[in-house]
Amino acid sequence: MALIKLNSRAIPDDTVIASDIADGSISTAKLAADAVTNAKLAADAVTTPKIADTVNFGRRNLIINGAMEVAQRATTYATAVSNGYHTVDRIRVMGSSNVGQWTISQDSDVPAGFVKSLKYECTTADTSLASTDHLGLGYFPEGHHMNPVSKGTSGAKSMTLSFYMKANVSRTMVVELADAGNNRHVNFAVTPTTVNTWERITLSIPADISGSFNQGTNSKAAEINFWLAAGTYYNSGSNQSTWTSRTAANIMAGASNWADTLGNTLWITGLQLEVGDTATPFEHRSFGEEIELCKRYYQKSSSYGVVPTNGSNATSVDNNTCVPFSNCVQWGGGGIGSYTPIYLPVTMRATPTVTAYGNSSGYLGYLNTGGSSPGSDNTVSYHVNLNLSPLREDRLVINNQATGDTIWGVVGGYECDSEL
């Protein structure tokens, strides 16, 4: 029997309708790539209930300042390695002071869609590492921010860590996620595919039903570490792709020595940690929102002025910004002083370490002993106390007392630090 050839008009449009197709009869394998286009989907055909609950909509990134835009302390730090926060907010420098010298800065070399990155540049090389030498940078999240992960419970979730990196050399760094309270970790060796090229790195973090991230507390939850150099004490073991006890030999296993050559440079930005097994596009937050989130851990004032209630001398002492506060009072005992609360714009993670700074020479304020003009900076520094009020966590108090002297005024500022 001869076969009848069917042309494209043999089956009229809409002859096969949805009810003629059994559920599940068209598998994914039978659909060509990109066969279902936006034009073929009726308006509102894909509704929220039809999308898997593993898809995240906003507020995905558990990391603050992952775009490296906020740098309240400074934009450049150049010295030997010193543990602590020095430039970009929430990014901690870690390591041994003798592992070369580095310039660590906020930089404008970035991938598309970003404006800032964190740059590590070696300015003094170290070709011979001692066994316990190490170098890196880290991000320490707070327990409250890790609540969605449910680590240490039967409902523990997997996570995805992603970031953009660029390096001018082919070196391996070890990226580690460690919990803060249970000495458990996972880590991965990462080497740039091509030098001098931005690329996005994606790492899958498995769920862990053991230990916790100190969920629901303001304590340190974890450490996200980027290890750039390590002696044999820290890198003689192997990487751990599943959660296990953190032993020294495995922490930085496989890390190269990024300090071995003058000029070795690494850039990082777009740091994102999210719940789920898929890296979604980086979640950009506004600069205003990001800096407010950073102030929970560190904040620095502009210059403040305090004008005591002191008759004709109640006047500002400098042409710097001087804000007269209304609730200054006189002290007894022949001294003049002021009690001035300063309300912090953001309540901090915990009671901060408070440091006073002056308007010019590192001193806070001016003292006059009866003349008609303010004295020099260094005559008042010991009269000024800047401390945290015991009454509430979001208020500072400047106490300015002098016995037998006349306070002309106080000009200066403060910085508050409650970093993890």
N, C-alpha and C positions, 0 to 999 in steps of 0.2 A: 504493500500500500504506500502510495506516495505521501510524503510529508508536506503539509501545507505550511508555508512560511508566513509567519506573523510579522507584520510591520509595526511601527511604533503607534499606529492608530487602532490596532486590534483591540486594546483594552481602553475603553473610554475613561476619562478622568472621573475619580470618585467611585469607580465600580467596586473597588475593594475598600470597604469601610472598616472602622476600628472593630466593630462587633464581629467581623468575619475572621479576625486574627485571634487565635487562642492566646491566652496569657502565657508569657514566657516563650512563645514560639520563635520570636526574633531575638537571638542572643547578641551579645556585644560583638562577637566575632563576625557576625553577618552584617554589621554596619561598617561601612567604609569610614576611614578617618575623616572627621569633620563633616560627616554626612548630615548630621542634625545641626543645622545652622540657626541663628537667631531668627532669620526670616521664616523658618519652618515651624517655629513655636508660636502658638496663638498667644495673644496678649494675656498676661497673668496665668499662663498655663503652668509655670513652675512656681509654686507657692512655698512659703516657709515650712509647712509640715512635710513637704516632699523632699526637703533637703536634710541630709543626715545630720544628727546632732553633734557630730565631730567637727563640723565646719564652724570656725570662729568668726564672729562679726565684731570687730573693734575691741579695744582694750585687750589685745592679744599679748602684747609684749610685757613680760614680767620685769623687764629691766628699765631703769630710769637713766635717761641721758645716753641712750644707745647710739644716737646720732652725733655724739661728742660735741654738741653745740654750746653747752654751758661750761664755763671755766671761771668760777668766781674768784679763785685764789690768784691765779696767774695763767698766762698763756704759754710760758716757757719756763723750764726748770733744767738747769745745766750744772751737773756736779757728779760726784760718785753716787752710786746707788744708795738711796736712803729710804727705808721702809716708811710708807705713809702716803698721804694724798697731797699732791703738789700742783697739778695743773687741772686737767679736765675733771669735772665733778664726778664722783662715785667711782673713779678708776684709781686703784691703789698700786703704787710702785712696790715691788717686793724683791728681796734678794740680798746678797752679800755685798758689802761696801767695796770689796776689792775686785769685783768682776767688771773691770774696765770703767770707763766713764761715759756718760750718756747725756745727750740733750733730748729731753722729753717735752713735746710741745703739741699745742693745738694747731692743726695745719689745714690748708685749703686745697691740698691735693686729694681729690675725692672721686668716687664713681658717680655716674649720672643719678640725679635725684637727691644728692647730698651737698652740703656746703662746708662741713668740717670733718676732720679725722684726727686721730691720735697718732703722733709720729714718734718713733724711737730711733735715734741715730747714734751710733757708736762714735765717740770722739777720742777715746783712748782704748786701744785694744788690749785684750788679755788672752794670750794663746795657751796658757797653762792653768787649768782650773784645779783647785784643790778638791779633795773628795767631797766636801760638804758645800762647796760653792754653788750658788744658784742665782738665777735672774728671771724675773717675770713681771707680769701685770695681772691684776685681778679685779673682779667685781664681787662684792659681798652683799647679797640680797637679805632683806629683813624677813623674819618669820611670817609677818602678816601678808607679805606679797606672795608667799609660796602656798597659801591656803588651797588654791584650786588644784594643786598637784596631788594632795592627799597621800603623800609619801608615808610609808609605815602603816598603812591600812589596807584592808582587802580591796578597796576601791582605788588603789594607787594608779596614777595615769602616766603614760609615757610623755616625753617632751621632745622638742626639737630645738637645737641651738644653731643659730646661723649668724654669719657676720661676713663683711667684705674685708679682704686683705690685699695688700700689695707689698712686694719686697723687691729690693734691687739685687738680691742674691738668692741662690737656691739653698735654703736652710730649712730644717725641720723644727717645728715647735710642737709642744705637747699641750693639748687643750684638755683641761681636767675639770670635772664637776665633783665636788666633795661635799657631803653634808657636814654641818658644823658640830653636831652633838654626838655622832655615832661612829665616826672614824670609818666611813664607807665612801667609796668613790668609783667613778668610771673615768677613763681618759682615752685620748685618741691622738695619733701622730698626724700632723698636717704639714704638708710641703707645698709651696706654690707651684702650680702647673707651669706657669710662664713668668719669668722675672719681669719687673716693671709693668705689670698688667694687673688691673683690678679684677678680682674674681670673688664670687660668693661661695662660701664654704657652708655646708649643711651637715650637721651631726645628729644622729638619732640617739636619744637618751632613753633607755628602757625604764619601765615602771619598776618600783622597788617597794615591796610590802614590808620591808624591815626598816627599822630606824624611822626618823622623821626629819622634817625641815624646821622644827620648832614652830610649827604652824600656830597662828593665833597669838604670837608674842612679838615683842619689839627686839628680840635677840637676833643675833646673826643666824641665818638659816643655812647658808651654804657658802662655798667659794667657787667662783668660776675663774679658773687660773689659766694663763697663757704662759707656759714656761719656755724661755728662750736660751737658757744655758743651765747645765747641771753637771756636777761632779759625779764620780762613780757611786757615791753613797745614795744618790737619788735616781740614777738612770741605769743601773746594772740589771734591772728586772725586765718586765714586759708590760705592754699596755693591757688595760682591763676594759673590755667592751660591755661587760655586765657588772652590776653592782657587787662589790666585794670589799673585804677589809682593806684599809689603806695602809700599806707597808712602804717604808721609805724607798726601797729599791725600785718600786713600780711607779712612784708618783710622777717622775719626769722621764720615764723610760723612752729612749730614742731621741731625746732632744739634742739638736746640734748646739754648737757654741756660736751663738750670734755675735759674741764679743771678740771673735778671733781676728777680725780685720777692721781697721779704721774705715769708717764710712758705711758699714753695714746698716741698712735702714729698713724698718717695718712700718707700714701704715695700717690702721684698723678703723673701721666705722661700721654703722648699721648693725650693732650688736643686738640680737633678739633671742629671747627664750620664751617659748610658747608651749602650751599644752597641746598634745596631739602628735601624730607621726608625720606631719607634712609642714614644710616651711612655707608659710604664706608671705606675701610681699611685706616689706618692712613697714611697721606702723609708725607713721610720722605724727608726732604731737606738736602743737604750737610751741614756740620758744617760751612764751609766757607761762604756759602750763608746765613745761619741763623745768624751768628754773624754780617754780614754786615747789615742785616735787623734790628738787635738790636741796631746798632750804630746810627740809626736815632734818637734814644731816649736817649742813654747814650753811652759815649765812654771815655776811659781813656788812656792816652799816656804812653809809656815807658819813661825813663829819657831822657830829651833833654839837650843839651848844647848850650850856646851862648858865643862866644868868641868875645869881642868888638875889634874894630880897635884901638889899644892902644900900638903901638910900640912893644918893646921887651916883654911887659906883655901880648900880645895877644896869650895866650896859655891856654890849658885846665887846669882846677883846680883840677881835681880829676881823679881817675882811673876808675870811673863809665863811662858808655857810654856817650860820649860828642861829639856832632855833630856840628862842626863849620859852621855857616851860612855865606853866602858870602855877604849879603847886610847890614852888621853892619855899623853904622855911628857914628861920634862924635857929641856930643851936645856942644852948646856954654856955656858961663858962668863959665868956669873953670871945668866943669864936663865932665866926659866921660860916654858915654852910648851906648846902642844898640837898634835898631828897627828891630825886627825880625818877619816876618810873618810865621805862621805855618798853612799849609793848611790841613784841616780836611779830612780824607779819605772818609767820607760820609756827605753830606749835611743833617743837622739835621731838625727835624720836625718844630722847631721854634727857635728863639734866645735862646741859652742855658744859664743856670747859670754856670759860670766858676769858678773853684776852683784850686788854685795852690798848688802843694805839692813838698816837697823837696826830695833830694836824700837819706837823712838819718834821720835827726832829725826834720822833719816837716817844714823845712825852704827851701826857694827856692834860692839857689845861695851862692856866697861868695863875700866878700868885702876886698880889701887890701888898706891900707892907706899909701903906699909908701915903704913897705918892699918888700922882694923878694919872699915871699911865701903867699899863700892865708890865709885869716883869718878864723875864725870859722863860722859855719852856721848862728848863731844867730846875726851876725853883719850886715847882708845884707837884712834880710827879709823885712824890712820896705822900702827898696829902690826899690823893685821889684813890678811892677804892671802887672797883667795878665788880659787882658780884651778882649772882642770881638770887632773886627774891625767893625765900623759902615758901612763899604763899602760893605761887602758881608757876607752871613751867614756861609760860610764854611772856614773862615779864622780867626785865632787868632793872636793877636799881643802881644809880650812881650816888654814892655817899661822898660828899666833899666837905671835910672838916679840917679846921686849923685852929689851934689855940693861940689867942693873942694876935692873930693876923687878920687881915681883911682879904676875903676872896673877891677878886675882880670878876672872874668868870672861868668857865671851863669849856674848852673846845676840843673835840676828839671823836673817837668812835670805838666800836667794839667788834669782835668776831666771836662767834659761838660755834663750837664743834661738838657734834655728837655722832661722829662717824662710827661705823662698825669696825 
